[in-house]
């Protein structure tokens, strides 16, 4: 019985630790993109020329014809500098800079929860 209680307690703790932060939804407001919570409140105001949804804690966004990546607070983690970007997958995102294609990794110092 003690083993079963320990397993349940361990499962509960791991479930609580693995809970994700609130999901953010992409919105287009008069041609500018931002993100809202599920309750409809703006979390990141519509400031971007274009954006895609979050992947691995970062969202690709375009500002002044260059793309970069923001976190769930709207802070640029990778500044706008690319002509084209893709979502993160397995820690890498496809990018294009000066006509050359490659990959960029998430900065190691960024603690990025999945929105």
C-alpha positions, 0 to 999 in steps of 0.5 A, a space after each residue: 500500500 505504501 508503494 502505491 501511495 508513493 507512486 500516486 504522489 510521484 505521478 501527481 508531483 510530475 504532473 504538476 511540474 509538467 503543466 504548461 503555461 496558458 496557450 497563446 492564440 495568434 490574432 490579426 488586428 487590422 493587419 498587425 499580429 499579436 497573441 491573446 490568451 484563451 480568455 481573449 485578453 492580449 498577452 502580446 499586443 498586435 505589433 508585428 507585420 506577420 507572425 506564426 504560432 509558438 513552437 518550442 516556446 518561440 514564435 516567428 514574427 516579422 517586423 520591418 520586413 525582417 523575421 526573428 523569434 519572440 518568447 511568450 512575453 513578446 520579448 525578442 529572443 532572436 532579433 529580426 534579421 532573417 528574410 525567411 524563417 520556419 518553426 522550431 523543431 527539435 531545437 532548430 528552426 530553418 532560416 534564410 539570410 542574404 540568400 543563404 539557408 540554414 538553421 538557428 538553434 535556441 539560445 542556451 540561456 533562454 528558459 522557454 516554456 511552451 505556450 
